[in-house]
């Protein structure tokens, strides 16, 4: 089961830590996330950090 992880921090923690705006309803806790699922990724676009859901 290579590549599995958890993501359970709340939206405010993620926004503060990474300096991004997190759209409401995008993140839900995941305790067995797999690489084939859409997962949150922070990218830089035009010099600004942004959270995108990617596979």
CHARMM-style PDB file with segment names, atoms N, HN, CA, C and O in Angstrom:
ATOM      1  N   UNK     1       0.831  -1.185   0.000  1.00  0.00      PROA
ATOM      2  CA  UNK     1       0.000   0.000   0.000  1.00  0.00      PROA
ATOM      3  C   UNK     1       0.874   1.246   0.000  1.00  0.00      PROA
ATOM      4  O   UNK     1       0.763   2.090   0.890  1.00  0.00      PROA
ATOM      5  N   UNK     2       1.706   1.355  -0.956  1.00  0.00      PROA
ATOM      6  HN  UNK     2       1.796   0.670  -1.679  1.00  0.00      PROA
ATOM      7  CA  UNK     2       2.637   2.464  -1.072  1.00  0.00      PROA
ATOM      8  C   UNK     2       1.910   3.770  -1.403  1.00  0.00      PROA
ATOM      9  O   UNK     2       0.979   3.774  -2.207  1.00  0.00      PROA
ATOM     10  N   UNK     3       2.325   4.852  -0.799  1.00  0.00      PROA
ATOM     11  HN  UNK     3       3.082   4.849  -0.145  1.00  0.00      PROA
ATOM     12  CA  UNK     3       1.818   6.159  -1.138  1.00  0.00      PROA
ATOM     13  C   UNK     3       0.563   6.592  -0.403  1.00  0.00      PROA
ATOM     14  O   UNK     3       0.008   7.636  -0.744  1.00  0.00      PROA
ATOM     15  N   UNK     4       0.093   5.862   0.570  1.00  0.00      PROA
ATOM     16  HN  UNK     4       0.544   5.014   0.847  1.00  0.00      PROA
ATOM     17  CA  UNK     4      -1.115   6.255   1.302  1.00  0.00      PROA
ATOM     18  C   UNK     4      -0.731   7.180   2.460  1.00  0.00      PROA
ATOM     19  O   UNK     4       0.358   7.078   3.024  1.00  0.00      PROA
ATOM     20  N   UNK     5      -1.651   8.083   2.796  1.00  0.00      PROA
ATOM     21  HN  UNK     5      -2.536   8.166   2.337  1.00  0.00      PROA
ATOM     22  CA  UNK     5      -1.376   9.015   3.884  1.00  0.00      PROA
ATOM     23  C   UNK     5      -2.682   9.503   4.483  1.00  0.00      PROA
ATOM     24  O   UNK     5      -3.760   9.143   4.011  1.00  0.00      PROA
ATOM     25  N   UNK     6      -2.587  10.328   5.531  1.00  0.00      PROA
ATOM     26  HN  UNK     6      -1.711  10.621   5.915  1.00  0.00      PROA
ATOM     27  CA  UNK     6      -3.776  10.924   6.149  1.00  0.00      PROA
ATOM     28  C   UNK     6      -3.743  12.435   5.936  1.00  0.00      PROA
ATOM     29  O   UNK     6      -2.675  13.030   5.797  1.00  0.00      PROA
ATOM     30  N   UNK     7      -4.914  13.039   5.913  1.00  0.00      PROA
ATOM     31  HN  UNK     7      -5.782  12.555   6.026  1.00  0.00      PROA
ATOM     32  CA  UNK     7      -5.053  14.486   5.836  1.00  0.00      PROA
ATOM     33  C   UNK     7      -6.273  14.832   6.668  1.00  0.00      PROA
ATOM     34  O   UNK     7      -7.408  14.599   6.251  1.00  0.00      PROA
ATOM     35  N   UNK     8      -6.034  15.393   7.852  1.00  0.00      PROA
ATOM     36  HN  UNK     8      -5.112  15.583   8.191  1.00  0.00      PROA
ATOM     37  CA  UNK     8      -7.161  15.642   8.751  1.00  0.00      PROA
ATOM     38  C   UNK     8      -7.105  17.004   9.438  1.00  0.00      PROA
ATOM     39  O   UNK     8      -7.920  17.278  10.319  1.00  0.00      PROA
ATOM     40  N   UNK     9      -6.175  17.849   9.059  1.00  0.00      PROA
ATOM     41  HN  UNK     9      -5.513  17.626   8.343  1.00  0.00      PROA
ATOM     42  CA  UNK     9      -6.104  19.185   9.662  1.00  0.00      PROA
ATOM     43  C   UNK     9      -7.299  20.022   9.212  1.00  0.00      PROA
ATOM     44  O   UNK     9      -7.842  19.813   8.127  1.00  0.00      PROA
ATOM     45  N   UNK    10      -7.702  20.973  10.058  1.00  0.00      PROA
ATOM     46  HN  UNK    10      -7.261  21.143  10.939  1.00  0.00      PROA
ATOM     47  CA  UNK    10      -8.842  21.807   9.684  1.00  0.00      PROA
ATOM     48  C   UNK    10      -8.413  22.886   8.687  1.00  0.00      PROA
ATOM     49  O   UNK    10      -7.222  23.140   8.505  1.00  0.00      PROA
ATOM     50  N   UNK    11      -9.392  23.510   8.051  1.00  0.00      PROA
ATOM     51  HN  UNK    11     -10.359  23.303   8.199  1.00  0.00      PROA
ATOM     52  CA  UNK    11      -9.119  24.488   6.998  1.00  0.00      PROA
ATOM     53  C   UNK    11      -8.297  25.671   7.469  1.00  0.00      PROA
ATOM     54  O   UNK    11      -7.420  26.144   6.747  1.00  0.00      PROA
ATOM     55  N   UNK    12      -8.570  26.154   8.669  1.00  0.00      PROA
ATOM     56  HN  UNK    12      -9.283  25.770   9.255  1.00  0.00      PROA
ATOM     57  CA  UNK    12      -7.842  27.312   9.185  1.00  0.00      PROA
ATOM     58  C   UNK    12      -6.359  27.002   9.374  1.00  0.00      PROA
ATOM     59  O   UNK    12      -5.506  27.835   9.070  1.00  0.00      PROA
ATOM     60  N   UNK    13      -6.057  25.824   9.867  1.00  0.00      PROA
ATOM     61  HN  UNK    13      -6.750  25.147  10.114  1.00  0.00      PROA
ATOM     62  CA  UNK    13      -4.664  25.416  10.071  1.00  0.00      PROA
ATOM     63  C   UNK    13      -3.924  25.360   8.742  1.00  0.00      PROA
ATOM     64  O   UNK    13      -2.798  25.846   8.636  1.00  0.00      PROA
ATOM     65  N   UNK    14      -4.545  24.776   7.738  1.00  0.00      PROA
ATOM     66  HN  UNK    14      -5.459  24.381   7.824  1.00  0.00      PROA
ATOM     67  CA  UNK    14      -3.907  24.664   6.419  1.00  0.00      PROA
ATOM     68  C   UNK    14      -3.711  26.050   5.807  1.00  0.00      PROA
ATOM     69  O   UNK    14      -2.640  26.343   5.275  1.00  0.00      PROA
ATOM     70  N   UNK    15      -4.724  26.899   5.875  1.00  0.00      PROA
ATOM     71  HN  UNK    15      -5.594  26.662   6.308  1.00  0.00      PROA
ATOM     72  CA  UNK    15      -4.635  28.245   5.312  1.00  0.00      PROA
ATOM     73  C   UNK    15      -3.524  29.049   5.986  1.00  0.00      PROA
ATOM     74  O   UNK    15      -2.754  29.726   5.305  1.00  0.00      PROA
ATOM     75  N   UNK    16      -3.434  28.983   7.311  1.00  0.00      PROA
ATOM     76  HN  UNK    16      -4.060  28.433   7.865  1.00  0.00      PROA
ATOM     77  CA  UNK    16      -2.396  29.719   8.050  1.00  0.00      PROA
ATOM     78  C   UNK    16      -1.005  29.173   7.755  1.00  0.00      PROA
ATOM     79  O   UNK    16      -0.069  29.943   7.537  1.00  0.00      PROA
ATOM     80  N   UNK    17      -0.868  27.880   7.746  1.00  0.00      PROA
ATOM     81  HN  UNK    17      -1.629  27.255   7.922  1.00  0.00      PROA
ATOM     82  CA  UNK    17       0.444  27.249   7.573  1.00  0.00      PROA
ATOM     83  C   UNK    17       1.033  27.514   6.191  1.00  0.00      PROA
ATOM     84  O   UNK    17       2.224  27.802   6.068  1.00  0.00      PROA
ATOM     85  N   UNK    18       0.209  27.418   5.156  1.00  0.00      PROA
ATOM     86  HN  UNK    18      -0.758  27.184   5.256  1.00  0.00      PROA
ATOM     87  CA  UNK    18       0.708  27.513   3.788  1.00  0.00      PROA
ATOM     88  C   UNK    18       0.378  28.833   3.091  1.00  0.00      PROA
ATOM     89  O   UNK    18       0.788  29.053   1.951  1.00  0.00      PROA
ATOM     90  N   UNK    19      -0.356  29.701   3.766  1.00  0.00      PROA
ATOM     91  HN  UNK    19      -0.689  29.522   4.692  1.00  0.00      PROA
ATOM     92  CA  UNK    19      -0.665  30.992   3.177  1.00  0.00      PROA
ATOM     93  C   UNK    19      -1.545  30.897   1.941  1.00  0.00      PROA
ATOM     94  O   UNK    19      -1.325  31.608   0.960  1.00  0.00      PROA
ATOM     95  N   UNK    20      -2.541  30.022   1.987  1.00  0.00      PROA
ATOM     96  HN  UNK    20      -2.720  29.445   2.784  1.00  0.00      PROA
ATOM     97  CA  UNK    20      -3.451  29.848   0.855  1.00  0.00      PROA
ATOM     98  C   UNK    20      -4.886  30.061   1.306  1.00  0.00      PROA
ATOM     99  O   UNK    20      -5.210  29.949   2.488  1.00  0.00      PROA
ATOM    100  N   UNK    21      -5.734  30.369   0.339  1.00  0.00      PROA
ATOM    101  HN  UNK    21      -5.471  30.460  -0.621  1.00  0.00      PROA
ATOM    102  CA  UNK    21      -7.163  30.393   0.604  1.00  0.00      PROA
ATOM    103  C   UNK    21      -7.700  29.011   0.271  1.00  0.00      PROA
ATOM    104  O   UNK    21      -7.411  28.465  -0.793  1.00  0.00      PROA
ATOM    105  N   UNK    22      -8.474  28.454   1.174  1.00  0.00      PROA
ATOM    106  HN  UNK    22      -8.709  28.898   2.038  1.00  0.00      PROA
ATOM    107  CA  UNK    22      -9.025  27.118   0.971  1.00  0.00      PROA
ATOM    108  C   UNK    22     -10.522  27.250   0.718  1.00  0.00      PROA
ATOM    109  O   UNK    22     -11.259  27.680   1.605  1.00  0.00      PROA
ATOM    110  N   UNK    23     -10.982  26.889  -0.473  1.00  0.00      PROA
ATOM    111  HN  UNK    23     -10.384  26.540  -1.194  1.00  0.00      PROA
ATOM    112  CA  UNK    23     -12.420  26.973  -0.757  1.00  0.00      PROA
ATOM    113  C   UNK    23     -13.218  26.086   0.191  1.00  0.00      PROA
ATOM    114  O   UNK    23     -12.801  24.970   0.503  1.00  0.00      PROA
ATOM    115  N   UNK    24     -14.355  26.579   0.646  1.00  0.00      PROA
ATOM    116  HN  UNK    24     -14.693  27.486   0.392  1.00  0.00      PROA
ATOM    117  CA  UNK    24     -15.208  25.805   1.552  1.00  0.00      PROA
ATOM    118  C   UNK    24     -15.669  24.512   0.876  1.00  0.00      PROA
ATOM    119  O   UNK    24     -15.947  24.486  -0.322  1.00  0.00      PROA
ATOM    120  N   UNK    25     -15.742  23.462   1.656  1.00  0.00      PROA
ATOM    121  HN  UNK    25     -15.516  23.484   2.630  1.00  0.00      PROA
ATOM    122  CA  UNK    25     -16.247  22.187   1.163  1.00  0.00      PROA
ATOM    123  C   UNK    25     -15.264  21.379   0.344  1.00  0.00      PROA
ATOM    124  O   UNK    25     -15.594  20.285  -0.114  1.00  0.00      PROA
ATOM    125  N   UNK    26     -14.053  21.900   0.151  1.00  0.00      PROA
ATOM    126  HN  UNK    26     -13.785  22.788   0.523  1.00  0.00      PROA
ATOM    127  CA  UNK    26     -13.070  21.181  -0.661  1.00  0.00      PROA
ATOM    128  C   UNK    26     -12.390  20.091   0.148  1.00  0.00      PROA
ATOM    129  O   UNK    26     -12.201  18.975  -0.336  1.00  0.00      PROA
ATOM    130  N   UNK    27     -12.023  20.413   1.375  1.00  0.00      PROA
ATOM    131  HN  UNK    27     -12.176  21.319   1.768  1.00  0.00      PROA
ATOM    132  CA  UNK    27     -11.272  19.449   2.183  1.00  0.00      PROA
ATOM    133  C   UNK    27     -12.163  18.755   3.198  1.00  0.00      PROA
ATOM    134  O   UNK    27     -12.878  19.392   3.971  1.00  0.00      PROA
ATOM    135  N   UNK    28     -12.100  17.468   3.171  1.00  0.00      PROA
ATOM    136  HN  UNK    28     -11.519  16.950   2.543  1.00  0.00      PROA
ATOM    137  CA  UNK    28     -12.739  16.652   4.193  1.00  0.00      PROA
ATOM    138  C   UNK    28     -11.661  15.753   4.765  1.00  0.00      PROA
ATOM    139  O   UNK    28     -10.732  15.388   4.045  1.00  0.00      PROA
ATOM    140  N   UNK    29     -11.750  15.386   6.025  1.00  0.00      PROA
ATOM    141  HN  UNK    29     -12.505  15.683   6.610  1.00  0.00      PROA
ATOM    142  CA  UNK    29     -10.715  14.513   6.590  1.00  0.00      PROA
ATOM    143  C   UNK    29     -10.608  13.205   5.818  1.00  0.00      PROA
ATOM    144  O   UNK    29     -11.614  12.614   5.426  1.00  0.00      PROA
ATOM    145  N   UNK    30      -9.380  12.765   5.609  1.00  0.00      PROA
ATOM    146  HN  UNK    30      -8.563  13.245   5.929  1.00  0.00      PROA
ATOM    147  CA  UNK    30      -9.122  11.480   4.954  1.00  0.00      PROA
ATOM    148  C   UNK    30      -8.102  10.735   5.792  1.00  0.00      PROA
ATOM    149  O   UNK    30      -7.055  11.275   6.148  1.00  0.00      PROA
ATOM    150  N   UNK    31      -8.414   9.512   6.096  1.00  0.00      PROA
ATOM    151  HN  UNK    31      -9.265   9.073   5.807  1.00  0.00      PROA
ATOM    152  CA  UNK    31      -7.529   8.723   6.948  1.00  0.00      PROA
ATOM    153  C   UNK    31      -6.860   7.585   6.194  1.00  0.00      PROA
ATOM    154  O   UNK    31      -6.091   6.827   6.786  1.00  0.00      PROA
ATOM    155  N   UNK    32      -7.134   7.449   4.898  1.00  0.00      PROA
ATOM    156  HN  UNK    32      -7.758   8.065   4.417  1.00  0.00      PROA
ATOM    157  CA  UNK    32      -6.502   6.425   4.076  1.00  0.00      PROA
ATOM    158  C   UNK    32      -6.502   6.902   2.624  1.00  0.00      PROA
ATOM    159  O   UNK    32      -7.021   6.223   1.738  1.00  0.00      PROA
ATOM    160  N   UNK    33      -5.914   8.074   2.392  1.00  0.00      PROA
ATOM    161  HN  UNK    33      -5.492   8.626   3.112  1.00  0.00      PROA
ATOM    162  CA  UNK    33      -5.901   8.669   1.054  1.00  0.00      PROA
ATOM    163  C   UNK    33      -4.966   7.885   0.144  1.00  0.00      PROA
ATOM    164  O   UNK    33      -3.866   7.501   0.541  1.00  0.00      PROA
ATOM    165  N   UNK    34      -5.423   7.656  -1.079  1.00  0.00      PROA
ATOM    166  HN  UNK    34      -6.317   7.968  -1.401  1.00  0.00      PROA
ATOM    167  CA  UNK    34      -4.645   6.918  -2.074  1.00  0.00      PROA
ATOM    168  C   UNK    34      -4.249   7.843  -3.223  1.00  0.00      PROA
ATOM    169  O   UNK    34      -4.947   8.820  -3.493  1.00  0.00      PROA
ATOM    170  N   UNK    35      -3.142   7.552  -3.899  1.00  0.00      PROA
ATOM    171  HN  UNK    35      -2.574   6.759  -3.679  1.00  0.00      PROA
ATOM    172  CA  UNK    35      -2.679   8.400  -4.995  1.00  0.00      PROA
ATOM    173  C   UNK    35      -3.677   8.532  -6.148  1.00  0.00      PROA
ATOM    174  O   UNK    35      -3.583   9.490  -6.915  1.00  0.00      PROA
ATOM    175  N   UNK    36      -4.609   7.626  -6.293  1.00  0.00      PROA
ATOM    176  HN  UNK    36      -4.685   6.847  -5.669  1.00  0.00      PROA
ATOM    177  CA  UNK    36      -5.564   7.700  -7.402  1.00  0.00      PROA
ATOM    178  C   UNK    36      -6.764   8.590  -7.103  1.00  0.00      PROA
ATOM    179  O   UNK    36      -7.596   8.798  -7.986  1.00  0.00      PROA
ATOM    180  N   UNK    37      -6.883   9.123  -5.887  1.00  0.00      PROA
ATOM    181  HN  UNK    37      -6.207   8.954  -5.170  1.00  0.00      PROA
ATOM    182  CA  UNK    37      -7.982  10.003  -5.528  1.00  0.00      PROA
ATOM    183  C   UNK    37      -7.604  11.454  -5.802  1.00  0.00      PROA
ATOM    184  O   UNK    37      -6.422  11.792  -5.869  1.00  0.00      PROA
ATOM    185  N   UNK    38      -8.615  12.312  -5.961  1.00  0.00      PROA
ATOM    186  HN  UNK    38      -9.575  12.037  -5.906  1.00  0.00      PROA
ATOM    187  CA  UNK    38      -8.330  13.748  -6.053  1.00  0.00      PROA
ATOM    188  C   UNK    38      -7.982  14.230  -4.659  1.00  0.00      PROA
ATOM    189  O   UNK    38      -8.746  14.044  -3.712  1.00  0.00      PROA
ATOM    190  N   UNK    39      -6.814  14.853  -4.547  1.00  0.00      PROA
ATOM    191  HN  UNK    39      -6.193  15.003  -5.317  1.00  0.00      PROA
ATOM    192  CA  UNK    39      -6.291  15.281  -3.253  1.00  0.00      PROA
ATOM    193  C   UNK    39      -5.808  16.725  -3.345  1.00  0.00      PROA
ATOM    194  O   UNK    39      -5.494  17.207  -4.434  1.00  0.00      PROA
ATOM    195  N   UNK    40      -5.749  17.419  -2.207  1.00  0.00      PROA
ATOM    196  HN  UNK    40      -6.005  17.028  -1.323  1.00  0.00      PROA
ATOM    197  CA  UNK    40      -5.325  18.819  -2.238  1.00  0.00      PROA
ATOM    198  C   UNK    40      -3.833  18.964  -2.512  1.00  0.00      PROA
ATOM    199  O   UNK    40      -3.001  18.280  -1.916  1.00  0.00      PROA
ATOM    200  N   UNK    41      -3.516  19.879  -3.435  1.00  0.00      PROA
ATOM    201  HN  UNK    41      -4.191  20.435  -3.919  1.00  0.00      PROA
ATOM    202  CA  UNK    41      -2.134  20.178  -3.803  1.00  0.00      PROA
ATOM    203  C   UNK    41      -1.987  21.692  -3.815  1.00  0.00      PROA
ATOM    204  O   UNK    41      -2.852  22.394  -4.339  1.00  0.00      PROA
ATOM    205  N   UNK    42      -0.914  22.195  -3.250  1.00  0.00      PROA
ATOM    206  HN  UNK    42      -0.211  21.625  -2.825  1.00  0.00      PROA
ATOM    207  CA  UNK    42      -0.674  23.635  -3.256  1.00  0.00      PROA
ATOM    208  C   UNK    42       0.275  23.942  -4.401  1.00  0.00      PROA
ATOM    209  O   UNK    42       1.371  23.386  -4.482  1.00  0.00      PROA
ATOM    210  N   UNK    43      -0.161  24.840  -5.294  1.00  0.00      PROA
ATOM    211  HN  UNK    43      -1.051  25.291  -5.229  1.00  0.00      PROA
ATOM    212  CA  UNK    43       0.651  25.242  -6.437  1.00  0.00      PROA
ATOM    213  C   UNK    43       0.879  26.749  -6.358  1.00  0.00      PROA
ATOM    214  O   UNK    43       0.203  27.449  -5.605  1.00  0.00      PROA
ATOM    215  N   UNK    44       1.831  27.237  -7.138  1.00  0.00      PROA
ATOM    216  HN  UNK    44       2.380  26.668  -7.750  1.00  0.00      PROA
ATOM    217  CA  UNK    44       2.065  28.675  -7.242  1.00  0.00      PROA
ATOM    218  C   UNK    44       1.678  29.089  -8.652  1.00  0.00      PROA
ATOM    219  O   UNK    44       2.215  28.581  -9.636  1.00  0.00      PROA
ATOM    220  N   UNK    45       0.735  30.022  -8.732  1.00  0.00      PROA
ATOM    221  HN  UNK    45       0.298  30.435  -7.933  1.00  0.00      PROA
ATOM    222  CA  UNK    45       0.267  30.514 -10.022  1.00  0.00      PROA
ATOM    223  C   UNK    45       0.335  32.034 -10.006  1.00  0.00      PROA
ATOM    224  O   UNK    45      -0.299  32.684  -9.175  1.00  0.00      PROA
ATOM    225  N   UNK    46       1.108  32.595 -10.931  1.00  0.00      PROA
ATOM    226  HN  UNK    46       1.623  32.067 -11.606  1.00  0.00      PROA
ATOM    227  CA  UNK    46       1.303  34.051 -11.006  1.00  0.00      PROA
ATOM    228  C   UNK    46       1.821  34.622  -9.689  1.00  0.00      PROA
ATOM    229  O   UNK    46       1.415  35.701  -9.259  1.00  0.00      PROA
ATOM    230  N   UNK    47       2.721  33.880  -9.063  1.00  0.00      PROA
ATOM    231  HN  UNK    47       3.051  33.003  -9.412  1.00  0.00      PROA
ATOM    232  CA  UNK    47       3.352  34.337  -7.830  1.00  0.00      PROA
ATOM    233  C   UNK    47       2.511  34.191  -6.577  1.00  0.00      PROA
ATOM    234  O   UNK    47       2.915  34.653  -5.509  1.00  0.00      PROA
ATOM    235  N   UNK    48       1.344  33.555  -6.683  1.00  0.00      PROA
ATOM    236  HN  UNK    48       1.017  33.180  -7.550  1.00  0.00      PROA
ATOM    237  CA  UNK    48       0.462  33.395  -5.524  1.00  0.00      PROA
ATOM    238  C   UNK    48       0.170  31.916  -5.280  1.00  0.00      PROA
ATOM    239  O   UNK    48      -0.099  31.160  -6.213  1.00  0.00      PROA
ATOM    240  N   UNK    49       0.228  31.523  -4.017  1.00  0.00      PROA
ATOM    241  HN  UNK    49       0.447  32.137  -3.259  1.00  0.00      PROA
ATOM    242  CA  UNK    49      -0.089  30.136  -3.669  1.00  0.00      PROA
ATOM    243  C   UNK    49      -1.582  29.881  -3.787  1.00  0.00      PROA
ATOM    244  O   UNK    49      -2.406  30.743  -3.482  1.00  0.00      PROA
ATOM    245  N   UNK    50      -1.912  28.674  -4.239  1.00  0.00      PROA
ATOM    246  HN  UNK    50      -1.243  27.973  -4.486  1.00  0.00      PROA
ATOM    247  CA  UNK    50      -3.301  28.323  -4.491  1.00  0.00      PROA
ATOM    248  C   UNK    50      -3.491  26.832  -4.229  1.00  0.00      PROA
ATOM    249  O   UNK    50      -2.623  26.022  -4.555  1.00  0.00      PROA
ATOM    250  N   UNK    51      -4.620  26.478  -3.644  1.00  0.00      PROA
ATOM    251  HN  UNK    51      -5.325  27.135  -3.379  1.00  0.00      PROA
ATOM    252  CA  UNK    51      -4.919  25.074  -3.402  1.00  0.00      PROA
ATOM    253  C   UNK    51      -5.785  24.553  -4.546  1.00  0.00      PROA
ATOM    254  O   UNK    51      -6.817  25.138  -4.876  1.00  0.00      PROA
ATOM    255  N   UNK    52      -5.352  23.452  -5.141  1.00  0.00      PROA
ATOM    256  HN  UNK    52      -4.513  22.978  -4.873  1.00  0.00      PROA
ATOM    257  CA  UNK    52      -6.076  22.806  -6.230  1.00  0.00      PROA
ATOM    258  C   UNK    52      -6.283  21.340  -5.874  1.00  0.00      PROA
ATOM    259  O   UNK    52      -5.439  20.728  -5.219  1.00  0.00      PROA
ATOM    260  N   UNK    53      -7.387  20.789  -6.298  1.00  0.00      PROA
ATOM    261  HN  UNK    53      -8.073  21.286  -6.830  1.00  0.00      PROA
ATOM    262  CA  UNK    53      -7.608  19.355  -6.140  1.00  0.00      PROA
ATOM    263  C   UNK    53      -7.058  18.672  -7.398  1.00  0.00      PROA
ATOM    264  O   UNK    53      -7.462  18.991  -8.516  1.00  0.00      PROA
ATOM    265  N   UNK    54      -6.143  17.739  -7.201  1.00  0.00      PROA
ATOM    266  HN  UNK    54      -5.814  17.480  -6.293  1.00  0.00      PROA
ATOM    267  CA  UNK    54      -5.487  17.066  -8.334  1.00  0.00      PROA
ATOM    268  C   UNK    54      -5.407  15.568  -8.090  1.00  0.00      PROA
ATOM    269  O   UNK    54      -5.499  15.089  -6.960  1.00  0.00      PROA
ATOM    270  N   UNK    55      -5.235  14.859  -9.175  1.00  0.00      PROA
ATOM    271  HN  UNK    55      -5.161  15.249 -10.093  1.00  0.00      PROA
ATOM    272  CA  UNK    55      -5.049  13.407  -9.102  1.00  0.00      PROA
ATOM    273  C   UNK    55      -3.635  13.087  -9.500  1.00  0.00      PROA
ATOM    274  OT1 UNK    55      -3.247  11.919  -9.513  1.00  0.00      PROA
TER     275      UNK     55
END
